[in-house]
Amino acid sequence: MAKLSWSDMATGQKVATVLLGTVQFALAALAWSDLAKRTANEVNGPKKLWAAVIAVNWVGPIAYFIKGRRLEG
């Protein structure tokens, strides 16, 4: 597979890359913010572990929001 550089990308590909990167960063920032506001009792597992997991691309923040938080009610 040939390596695609930024200059080889079409405008739409560049826009999509920047947009997806921004969404990924925002999702991680929201997850870290939520984790910081919660007590250890409100998190499933160690907070330090979840902080590291959140750093894993799309999978980490999504996993945190699905499995990491203890929801009341």
MIDOSE-1310 file (N, C-alpha, C; in nm, 2 decimals, decimal comma, always signed):
residues 73
makl	+0,08/-0,12/+0,00/+0,00/+0,00/+0,00/+0,09/+0,12/+0,00; +0,06/+0,22/-0,09/+0,14/+0,34/-0,10/+0,11/+0,43/+0,01; +0,21/+0,50/+0,06/+0,20/+0,60/+0,17/+0,14/+0,73/+0,11; +0,03/+0,77/+0,17/-0,04/+0,90/+0,12/+0,01/+1,01/+0,21
swsd	+0,07/+1,11/+0,15/+0,11/+1,23/+0,23/+0,00/+1,34/+0,22; +0,02/+1,43/+0,31/-0,08/+1,54/+0,32/-0,10/+1,61/+0,18; +0,01/+1,64/+0,12/+0,01/+1,71/-0,01/-0,06/+1,63/-0,12; -0,07/+1,49/-0,11/-0,13/+1,41/-0,20/-0,28/+1,40/-0,18
matg	-0,33/+1,44/-0,07/-0,47/+1,43/-0,04/-0,55/+1,54/-0,11; -0,68/+1,50/-0,14/-0,77/+1,59/-0,20/-0,82/+1,68/-0,08; -0,88/+1,79/-0,12/-0,94/+1,88/-0,02/-1,03/+1,81/+0,08; -1,12/+1,73/+0,02/-1,22/+1,66/+0,10/-1,16/+1,56/+0,20
qkva	-1,05/+1,50/+0,16/-0,98/+1,41/+0,25/-0,91/+1,49/+0,36; -0,86/+1,60/+0,33/-0,79/+1,68/+0,43/-0,90/+1,73/+0,53; -1,01/+1,78/+0,48/-1,12/+1,82/+0,57/-1,16/+1,71/+0,66; -1,18/+1,59/+0,61/-1,23/+1,48/+0,68/-1,12/+1,44/+0,79
tvll	-1,00/+1,44/+0,75/-0,89/+1,41/+0,85/-0,89/+1,51/+0,97; -0,90/+1,63/+0,94/-0,90/+1,73/+1,04/-1,02/+1,72/+1,13; -1,14/+1,70/+1,07/-1,26/+1,69/+1,14/-1,26/+1,57/+1,23; -1,22/+1,45/+1,18/-1,21/+1,33/+1,26/-1,11/+1,34/+1,37
gtvq	-1,00/+1,41/+1,35/-0,90/+1,43/+1,45/-0,95/+1,52/+1,56; -1,03/+1,62/+1,52/-1,09/+1,72/+1,62/-1,19/+1,64/+1,71; -1,28/+1,56/+1,64/-1,38/+1,49/+1,72/-1,31/+1,39/+1,81; -1,21/+1,32/+1,77/-1,14/+1,23/+1,85/-1,08/+1,30/+1,97
fala	-1,01/+1,41/+1,95/-0,95/+1,49/+2,06/-1,06/+1,54/+2,16; -1,17/+1,59/+2,11/-1,28/+1,64/+2,19/-1,34/+1,52/+2,27; -1,36/+1,41/+2,22/-1,41/+1,29/+2,29/-1,32/+1,25/+2,40; -1,19/+1,25/+2,38/-1,09/+1,22/+2,48/-1,09/+1,33/+2,59
alaw	-1,10/+1,45/+2,55/-1,10/+1,56/+2,65/-1,23/+1,55/+2,74; -1,34/+1,52/+2,68/-1,46/+1,50/+2,76/-1,45/+1,39/+2,85; -1,40/+1,28/+2,81/-1,38/+1,16/+2,89/-1,29/+1,19/+3,01; -1,17/+1,25/+2,98/-1,08/+1,29/+3,09/-1,14/+1,39/+3,19
sdla	-1,22/+1,48/+3,14/-1,28/+1,58/+3,22/-1,39/+1,51/+3,31; -1,46/+1,42/+3,26/-1,56/+1,35/+3,34/-1,49/+1,26/+3,44; -1,38/+1,19/+3,40/-1,31/+1,11/+3,50/-1,25/+1,19/+3,61; -1,20/+1,31/+3,58/-1,15/+1,39/+3,69/-1,25/+1,44/+3,79
krta	-1,37/+1,46/+3,74/-1,48/+1,51/+3,83/-1,54/+1,40/+3,92; -1,52/+1,27/+3,89/-1,58/+1,16/+3,96/-1,49/+1,11/+4,07; -1,55/+1,06/+4,18/-1,47/+1,00/+4,29/-1,44/+0,86/+4,24; -1,35/+0,80/+4,32/-1,31/+0,66/+4,29/-1,43/+0,56/+4,29
nevn	-1,52/+0,59/+4,38/-1,64/+0,51/+4,40/-1,74/+0,52/+4,28; -1,72/+0,62/+4,20/-1,81/+0,64/+4,08/-1,75/+0,59/+3,95; -1,64/+0,52/+3,97/-1,57/+0,47/+3,85/-1,55/+0,31/+3,87; -1,57/+0,24/+3,76/-1,54/+0,10/+3,76/-1,40/+0,07/+3,74
gpkk	-1,32/+0,04/+3,84/-1,18/+0,02/+3,83/-1,10/+0,14/+3,87; -0,97/+0,13/+3,86/-0,88/+0,24/+3,90/-0,88/+0,35/+3,80; -0,89/+0,47/+3,86/-0,90/+0,59/+3,78/-0,77/+0,61/+3,69; -0,66/+0,57/+3,74/-0,53/+0,59/+3,67/-0,53/+0,50/+3,54
lwaa	-0,59/+0,38/+3,56/-0,60/+0,29/+3,44/-0,70/+0,35/+3,34; -0,81/+0,40/+3,38/-0,90/+0,46/+3,29/-0,84/+0,59/+3,22; -0,76/+0,66/+3,29/-0,69/+0,78/+3,23/-0,60/+0,73/+3,12; -0,53/+0,62/+3,13/-0,45/+0,57/+3,03/-0,53/+0,51/+2,91
viav	-0,64/+0,44/+2,95/-0,73/+0,38/+2,84/-0,79/+0,49/+2,75; -0,83/+0,60/+2,81/-0,89/+0,70/+2,73/-0,79/+0,75/+2,62; -0,66/+0,74/+2,64/-0,57/+0,79/+2,54/-0,56/+0,70/+2,42; -0,63/+0,59/+2,42/-0,62/+0,50/+2,31/-0,73/+0,53/+2,20
nwvg	-0,69/+0,62/+2,11/-0,78/+0,66/+2,00/-0,92/+0,67/+2,03; -1,01/+0,62/+1,94/-1,15/+0,62/+1,96/-1,20/+0,52/+2,07; -1,13/+0,41/+2,07/-1,18/+0,30/+2,16/-1,18/+0,34/+2,31; -1,07/+0,40/+2,35/-1,06/+0,44/+2,49/-1,17/+0,52/+2,55
piay	-1,20/+0,64/+2,49/-1,31/+0,72/+2,54/-1,44/+0,65/+2,53; -1,47/+0,58/+2,43/-1,60/+0,51/+2,41/-1,61/+0,40/+2,52; -1,50/+0,33/+2,54/-1,50/+0,23/+2,64/-1,52/+0,29/+2,78; -1,46/+0,40/+2,81/-1,48/+0,47/+2,94/-1,63/+0,51/+2,96
fikg	-1,69/+0,57/+2,86/-1,83/+0,61/+2,87/-1,92/+0,49/+2,88; -1,89/+0,38/+2,82/-1,98/+0,26/+2,83/-1,96/+0,18/+2,95; -1,83/+0,15/+2,99/-1,80/+0,06/+3,10/-1,73/+0,12/+3,22; -1,67/+0,24/+3,20/-1,59/+0,30/+3,31/-1,67/+0,37/+3,42
rrle	-1,78/+0,42/+3,38/-1,86/+0,51/+3,48/-1,97/+0,42/+3,55; -1,98/+0,44/+3,67/-2,09/+0,38/+3,75/-2,21/+0,48/+3,74; -2,31/+0,44/+3,68/-2,43/+0,53/+3,67/-2,53/+0,51/+3,78; -2,57/+0,61/+3,85/-2,67/+0,60/+3,96/-2,81/+0,59/+3,90
g	-2,89/+0,53/+3,98/-3,03/+0,52/+3,94/-3,07/+0,39/+3,90
